[in-house]
């Protein structure tokens, strides 16, 4: 039991990257950056900026639900627009961000680790990395931002109309000190990334493989470490500039708080580790995947229709199993081996799961963050209920689900890799 827990690969990966991300979040860097970009956007671009920043904010894990929606409501109010439209846009932006984004978050190594554990059912070595879905994530982030911002402008805001409540709010702009710290932090990030880029260009670099390629390579294998260093550097820079870090004791405290915020995740991983080990030991996963594969081949149901069915099943199950990693821990030992036998790349199967998972997480009443968002809405409309929230988020869920499925279909038809070294077919 102890080995199942401590030997579960995603545990170390996620806690490692959270040391850096947690430091950047605790010193106030992420919230200041999000606030700066959201408030700097032109008026017509505000809903798109809020949705995109909700998507981006998932780098701060579940804290994104506590940062973006209330801030978006205040920004909307300051612009003379209905604040509930801002809260809802921020909420759905965060919810969809667990399948899309421009940054690798703690979610990527967690899901990749579960996928690799599931491949052991067929005695295969794991090939899914934290960046195996990255190409699709970027395309999905742009698509969902367009979808979400347009729905807010064309449907949500006209439906809500003008705000007539008696709540009076204001938000302080990003201070000169914060702006200066953000600029310095951006410079440090640019220099670090430039060094990595140069390291990937120089012949015989230790970041590349023996053939001078990037996929696979030591850089891809160690992406979590390079991300840890990036977030630690920018967190230290911002914290020192803002005088929130005066010594290593402060750094240790911030990192300790970040790991403390992962306590629920650590408990969940304990049970996921036992579940995964039991599947491998019992042979249930292998039995189900082999027989399932034989059945699908017998009825000739192996094309993209199968992928759509898998996405829809995931989206429906997401209404009752609100933990994305928890649901994937159940699905992966069955569907990863099954789809491998049908010729699908495990990274593509994982991406199909994420499409369904992220599209309906904004609808379930079983998520604590749905209820928290409802409280943000009640700040402006006292009699708002769960039905009020769902009626506002449902158009986003449907459109994101359809849009992301169509995008995945494009990747499928044209054989576009969903990430570095990860295609549609094996």
C-alpha positions as CSV (number, residue, x, y, z in Angstrom):
1,X,0.0,0.0,0.0
2,X,2.8,2.4,0.8
3,X,4.6,1.6,-2.4
4,X,1.4,2.1,-4.4
5,X,1.2,5.6,-2.9
6,X,4.8,6.8,-2.9
7,X,5.5,5.1,-6.2
8,X,2.7,6.7,-8.1
9,X,4.5,8.8,-10.6
10,X,2.2,11.8,-10.8
11,X,2.6,12.5,-7.1
12,X,6.2,13.6,-7.3
13,X,5.7,15.5,-10.6
14,X,2.8,17.5,-9.4
15,X,4.3,18.4,-6.0
16,X,7.5,19.4,-7.7
17,X,5.9,21.8,-10.2
18,X,3.7,23.2,-7.4
19,X,6.7,24.4,-5.5
20,X,7.4,26.9,-8.2
21,X,3.8,27.7,-9.2
22,X,2.8,28.1,-5.5
23,X,5.7,30.5,-4.9
24,X,4.6,32.7,-7.8
25,X,1.0,32.6,-6.7
26,X,1.7,33.3,-3.0
27,X,3.8,36.4,-3.6
28,X,0.9,37.8,-5.6
29,X,2.5,37.6,-9.1
30,X,-0.2,35.6,-10.8
31,X,-3.1,37.7,-9.5
32,X,-1.3,41.0,-10.3
33,X,-0.5,39.7,-13.8
34,X,-4.1,38.6,-14.4
35,X,-5.5,41.9,-13.1
36,X,-3.1,43.9,-15.2
37,X,-4.1,42.2,-18.5
38,X,-7.8,42.2,-17.7
39,X,-8.0,45.9,-16.8
40,X,-5.8,46.9,-19.8
41,X,-8.0,45.3,-22.4
42,X,-10.1,47.6,-24.7
43,X,-13.8,47.7,-23.8
44,X,-14.9,45.5,-26.7
45,X,-12.2,43.0,-25.9
46,X,-13.0,42.7,-22.2
47,X,-15.1,39.5,-22.3
48,X,-12.5,37.8,-24.5
49,X,-9.7,38.9,-22.1
50,X,-11.6,37.7,-19.0
51,X,-12.3,34.3,-20.6
52,X,-8.7,34.0,-21.7
53,X,-7.3,35.0,-18.3
54,X,-9.7,32.5,-16.7
55,X,-8.1,29.9,-19.0
56,X,-4.6,31.1,-18.1
57,X,-5.3,31.3,-14.4
58,X,-5.6,27.5,-14.1
59,X,-1.8,27.6,-13.6
60,X,-2.8,28.5,-10.1
61,X,-4.9,25.3,-9.8
62,X,-8.2,25.7,-8.0
63,X,-7.3,29.1,-6.7
64,X,-8.2,30.4,-10.2
65,X,-11.9,30.0,-9.2
66,X,-11.3,32.4,-6.3
67,X,-9.3,35.0,-8.3
68,X,-10.9,35.5,-11.8
69,X,-14.7,35.4,-11.3
70,X,-14.9,38.0,-8.5
71,X,-12.3,40.3,-10.1
72,X,-14.2,40.0,-13.5
73,X,-17.4,41.0,-11.8
74,X,-15.7,44.2,-10.3
75,X,-14.2,45.1,-13.7
76,X,-17.5,44.7,-15.4
77,X,-19.2,46.9,-12.8
78,X,-16.5,49.6,-13.2
79,X,-17.2,49.7,-16.9
80,X,-20.9,50.2,-16.3
81,X,-21.8,46.7,-17.5
82,X,-23.6,43.9,-15.7
83,X,-21.2,42.4,-13.2
84,X,-22.8,39.0,-13.3
85,X,-21.8,38.7,-16.9
86,X,-18.2,39.2,-15.8
87,X,-18.5,36.6,-13.0
88,X,-20.0,34.0,-15.3
89,X,-17.4,34.6,-18.1
90,X,-14.5,34.3,-15.6
91,X,-16.1,31.1,-14.2
92,X,-16.5,29.3,-17.5
93,X,-13.1,30.5,-18.7
94,X,-11.5,28.8,-15.7
95,X,-13.7,25.6,-16.1
96,X,-12.7,25.2,-19.8
97,X,-9.1,25.9,-19.0
98,X,-8.4,22.4,-17.6
99,X,-8.2,21.2,-21.2
100,X,-6.7,24.2,-22.9
101,X,-4.1,26.8,-22.2
102,X,-0.8,28.3,-23.1
103,X,1.1,27.2,-20.0
104,X,1.8,23.8,-18.7
105,X,0.2,23.5,-15.3
106,X,0.2,20.9,-12.5
107,X,-2.7,19.2,-14.3
108,X,-0.6,18.1,-17.3
109,X,1.9,15.9,-15.4
110,X,-0.9,14.5,-13.3
111,X,-3.0,13.3,-16.2
112,X,0.1,12.1,-18.1
113,X,1.3,10.1,-15.2
114,X,-2.1,8.4,-14.9
115,X,-2.0,7.6,-18.6
116,X,1.4,6.1,-18.4
117,X,0.3,4.0,-15.4
118,X,-2.6,2.8,-17.5
119,X,-0.3,1.7,-20.3
120,X,1.3,-0.8,-17.9
121,X,-2.0,-2.9,-18.2
122,X,-0.6,-4.0,-21.6
123,X,3.0,-4.1,-20.2
124,X,3.9,-1.1,-22.3
125,X,6.3,1.7,-21.3
126,X,4.7,5.1,-20.8
127,X,5.2,7.6,-23.6
128,X,2.8,10.4,-22.5
129,X,4.6,13.5,-21.3
130,X,3.3,16.8,-19.7
131,X,3.5,18.4,-23.1
132,X,1.9,15.6,-25.1
133,X,-1.4,17.6,-25.5
134,X,0.3,21.0,-25.9
135,X,-0.5,21.8,-29.6
136,X,-4.2,21.1,-29.1
137,X,-4.2,23.0,-25.8
138,X,-3.0,26.2,-27.5
139,X,-5.5,25.8,-30.4
140,X,-8.2,25.0,-28.0
141,X,-7.4,28.1,-25.8
142,X,-7.8,30.4,-28.8
143,X,-11.0,28.7,-30.0
144,X,-12.6,28.7,-26.6
145,X,-11.7,32.3,-26.0
146,X,-13.5,33.3,-29.2
147,X,-16.5,31.1,-28.4
148,X,-16.7,32.3,-24.8
149,X,-16.2,36.0,-25.4
150,X,-18.7,36.0,-28.3
151,X,-21.4,34.2,-26.2
152,X,-20.9,36.8,-23.4
153,X,-21.2,39.7,-25.9
154,X,-24.1,38.4,-28.0
155,X,-26.1,36.4,-25.5
156,X,-25.2,36.8,-21.8
157,X,-24.9,40.6,-21.6
158,X,-28.1,41.4,-23.7
159,X,-30.0,38.8,-21.6
160,X,-28.9,40.4,-18.3
161,X,-29.4,44.0,-19.5
162,X,-28.3,46.9,-17.5
163,X,-27.4,46.4,-13.8
164,X,-29.8,48.2,-11.5
165,X,-28.6,46.8,-8.1
166,X,-27.5,48.9,-5.2
167,X,-24.0,47.3,-4.8
168,X,-21.2,49.8,-5.1
169,X,-17.8,48.5,-5.9
170,X,-14.4,49.7,-7.1
171,X,-11.1,48.1,-7.7
172,X,-7.7,49.6,-7.3
173,X,-5.6,49.7,-10.5
174,X,-2.3,47.9,-10.6
175,X,0.1,50.1,-8.7
176,X,3.3,51.5,-10.1
177,X,5.3,49.3,-7.8
178,X,3.4,46.2,-9.1
179,X,3.8,47.3,-12.7
180,X,7.6,47.8,-12.2
181,X,7.8,44.4,-10.6
182,X,5.9,42.8,-13.4
183,X,8.2,44.3,-16.0
184,X,11.3,43.1,-14.2
185,X,9.7,39.6,-13.8
186,X,8.9,39.5,-17.5
187,X,12.5,40.4,-18.3
188,X,13.8,37.5,-16.1
189,X,11.3,35.1,-17.7
190,X,12.4,36.2,-21.2
191,X,16.1,35.7,-20.4
192,X,15.5,32.3,-19.0
193,X,13.4,31.2,-21.9
194,X,16.0,32.6,-24.3
195,X,18.7,30.6,-22.7
196,X,16.6,27.4,-23.1
197,X,15.9,28.2,-26.7
198,X,19.6,28.8,-27.4
199,X,20.3,25.5,-25.6
200,X,17.9,23.7,-28.0
201,X,19.6,25.3,-31.1
202,X,23.2,24.6,-30.2
203,X,24.5,21.4,-31.7
204,X,25.2,18.5,-29.3
205,X,23.3,20.3,-26.6
206,X,22.5,18.2,-23.5
207,X,18.9,19.3,-23.9
208,X,18.6,17.3,-27.2
209,X,18.7,13.7,-28.0
210,X,21.6,11.9,-29.7
211,X,20.3,12.7,-33.1
212,X,20.0,16.4,-32.3
213,X,16.2,16.2,-32.1
214,X,13.8,17.6,-29.5
215,X,11.2,14.7,-29.5
216,X,12.0,12.7,-27.5
217,X,14.8,14.4,-25.6
218,X,16.1,15.2,-22.1
219,X,14.4,18.5,-22.3
220,X,10.9,17.0,-22.8
221,X,11.6,14.4,-20.2
222,X,12.6,17.0,-17.7
223,X,10.0,19.7,-18.6
224,X,8.6,19.7,-15.1
225,X,12.0,20.7,-13.7
226,X,12.5,23.5,-16.2
227,X,9.0,24.8,-15.4
228,X,9.8,24.6,-11.7
229,X,12.9,26.7,-12.2
230,X,10.9,29.2,-14.4
231,X,8.2,29.7,-11.8
232,X,10.7,29.8,-9.0
233,X,12.7,32.5,-10.7
234,X,9.8,34.8,-11.6
235,X,8.3,34.2,-8.1
236,X,11.6,35.2,-6.4
237,X,12.0,38.2,-8.7
238,X,8.5,39.5,-8.0
239,X,8.6,38.7,-4.3
240,X,11.9,40.4,-3.7
241,X,11.0,43.5,-5.8
242,X,7.7,43.8,-3.9
243,X,9.5,43.3,-0.6
244,X,7.5,40.2,0.2
245,X,10.6,38.0,0.3
246,X,13.4,39.0,2.5
247,X,15.1,35.6,3.0
248,X,15.0,31.9,2.5
249,X,12.6,31.6,5.4
250,X,9.9,33.5,3.4
251,X,10.5,31.3,0.4
252,X,10.2,28.1,2.5
253,X,7.0,29.4,4.0
254,X,5.4,30.3,0.7
255,X,6.4,26.9,-0.8
256,X,5.1,25.2,2.3
257,X,1.7,26.9,2.0
258,X,1.6,25.8,-1.6
259,X,2.2,22.2,-0.7
260,X,-0.3,22.6,2.1
261,X,-3.0,23.7,-0.4
262,X,-2.4,20.3,-2.2
263,X,-3.5,18.2,0.8
264,X,-6.8,17.1,-0.8
265,X,-4.8,16.1,-3.9
266,X,-2.4,14.1,-1.8
267,X,-5.2,12.2,-0.2
268,X,-6.9,11.6,-3.6
269,X,-3.6,10.3,-5.0
270,X,-3.3,7.7,-2.2
271,X,-6.6,6.1,-3.3
272,X,-5.9,6.5,-7.0
273,X,-2.5,4.7,-6.5
274,X,-4.3,1.8,-4.8
275,X,-7.0,1.7,-7.4
276,X,-4.4,1.7,-10.3
277,X,-2.3,-1.0,-8.6
278,X,-5.4,-3.2,-8.1
279,X,-6.4,-2.9,-11.7
280,X,-2.9,-4.0,-12.8
281,X,-2.7,-6.9,-10.3
282,X,-6.2,-8.2,-10.9
283,X,-6.1,-8.1,-14.7
284,X,-9.6,-6.5,-14.8
285,X,-8.4,-3.7,-16.9
286,X,-6.7,-6.0,-19.4
287,X,-9.8,-8.2,-19.6
288,X,-12.2,-5.3,-20.1
289,X,-10.0,-3.6,-22.7
290,X,-9.3,-6.7,-24.7
291,X,-13.0,-7.8,-24.8
292,X,-14.1,-4.2,-25.4
293,X,-11.7,-4.0,-28.3
294,X,-12.9,-7.2,-29.8
295,X,-16.5,-6.1,-29.5
296,X,-15.8,-2.7,-31.1
297,X,-14.0,-4.3,-34.0
298,X,-16.8,-6.8,-34.5
299,X,-19.4,-4.1,-34.9
300,X,-16.9,-1.9,-36.9
301,X,-17.2,1.0,-34.5
302,X,-13.7,2.2,-34.4
303,X,-13.7,5.6,-36.2
304,X,-14.2,9.1,-34.9
305,X,-17.8,8.2,-34.0
306,X,-16.2,6.1,-31.2
307,X,-14.2,9.2,-30.1
308,X,-17.4,11.3,-30.0
309,X,-19.1,8.7,-27.9
310,X,-16.2,8.6,-25.5
311,X,-16.3,12.4,-25.2
312,X,-20.0,12.5,-24.5
313,X,-19.7,9.7,-21.9
314,X,-16.9,11.7,-20.2
315,X,-19.0,14.9,-20.2
316,X,-21.9,13.2,-18.7
317,X,-19.9,11.4,-16.0
318,X,-18.2,14.7,-15.2
319,X,-21.5,15.9,-13.7
320,X,-21.2,13.4,-10.9
321,X,-17.5,12.8,-10.7
322,X,-16.2,16.4,-10.3
323,X,-12.5,15.5,-9.9
324,X,-10.9,15.4,-13.4
325,X,-8.0,13.4,-12.2
326,X,-10.2,11.1,-10.2
327,X,-12.4,10.3,-13.2
328,X,-9.4,9.8,-15.4
329,X,-7.9,7.3,-12.9
330,X,-11.1,5.3,-13.4
331,X,-11.3,5.6,-17.2
332,X,-7.6,5.4,-18.1
333,X,-6.9,1.8,-17.1
334,X,-9.8,0.7,-19.4
335,X,-9.8,3.1,-22.3
336,X,-6.1,3.7,-22.8
337,X,-5.3,0.0,-23.4
338,X,-8.5,-0.4,-25.4
339,X,-7.8,2.5,-27.7
340,X,-4.1,1.5,-28.0
341,X,-5.3,-1.9,-29.4
342,X,-7.5,0.1,-31.9
343,X,-4.4,2.1,-33.0
344,X,-4.9,5.3,-31.1
345,X,-2.1,7.2,-29.5
346,X,-2.5,7.4,-25.7
347,X,-2.0,11.1,-25.8
348,X,-4.9,11.5,-28.3
349,X,-7.2,9.4,-26.0
350,X,-6.2,11.6,-23.1
351,X,-7.0,14.7,-25.1
352,X,-10.4,13.3,-26.0
353,X,-11.1,12.7,-22.4
354,X,-10.1,16.3,-21.5
355,X,-12.4,17.7,-24.1
356,X,-15.4,16.0,-22.4
357,X,-14.2,16.7,-18.9
358,X,-13.7,20.5,-19.2
359,X,-16.9,21.2,-21.1
360,X,-19.4,20.3,-18.5
361,X,-17.5,21.0,-15.2
362,X,-19.3,24.4,-15.2
363,X,-22.7,22.7,-14.9
364,X,-22.4,20.3,-12.0
365,X,-24.0,21.2,-8.7
366,X,-21.5,18.7,-7.0
367,X,-18.5,21.0,-7.5
368,X,-17.7,23.3,-4.5
369,X,-16.6,26.0,-7.0
370,X,-20.0,26.0,-8.7
371,X,-21.5,26.9,-5.3
372,X,-18.8,29.5,-4.6
373,X,-19.5,31.1,-8.0
374,X,-23.1,31.2,-7.1
375,X,-22.3,33.2,-4.0
376,X,-20.3,35.7,-6.1
377,X,-23.4,36.1,-8.2
378,X,-25.7,36.5,-5.2
379,X,-23.6,39.5,-4.2
380,X,-25.2,41.3,-7.1
381,X,-28.5,39.4,-7.3
382,X,-29.8,38.2,-3.9
383,X,-32.4,35.8,-5.2
384,X,-30.2,34.1,-7.7
385,X,-30.3,30.3,-7.4
386,X,-28.5,27.3,-8.9
387,X,-30.9,27.4,-11.9
388,X,-30.0,31.0,-12.6
389,X,-26.3,30.0,-12.8
390,X,-26.9,26.9,-15.0
391,X,-29.1,28.9,-17.4
392,X,-26.2,31.2,-17.9
393,X,-23.4,28.6,-18.2
394,X,-25.3,26.1,-20.3
395,X,-24.8,27.9,-23.7
396,X,-21.0,28.0,-23.0
397,X,-20.9,24.3,-22.1
398,X,-22.7,23.3,-25.2
399,X,-20.7,25.5,-27.5
400,X,-17.4,24.6,-25.9
401,X,-18.2,20.9,-26.2
402,X,-19.2,21.2,-29.8
403,X,-16.4,23.5,-30.8
404,X,-13.7,21.4,-29.1
405,X,-15.0,18.2,-30.5
406,X,-14.9,19.7,-34.0
407,X,-11.4,20.9,-33.4
408,X,-10.4,17.4,-32.3
409,X,-12.0,16.1,-35.5
410,X,-9.8,18.4,-37.5
411,X,-6.7,17.0,-35.8
412,X,-8.1,13.5,-36.4
413,X,-8.9,13.9,-40.1
414,X,-5.6,15.7,-41.0
415,X,-3.4,13.7,-38.6
416,X,-2.2,16.8,-36.8
417,X,-0.1,15.9,-33.7
418,X,-1.8,16.9,-30.4
419,X,1.5,17.6,-28.9
420,X,5.3,17.1,-29.4
421,X,5.8,13.5,-30.5
422,X,2.1,12.6,-30.0
423,X,-0.1,12.0,-33.0
424,X,-3.5,10.6,-33.5
425,X,-2.5,7.1,-34.5
426,X,0.3,4.9,-33.2
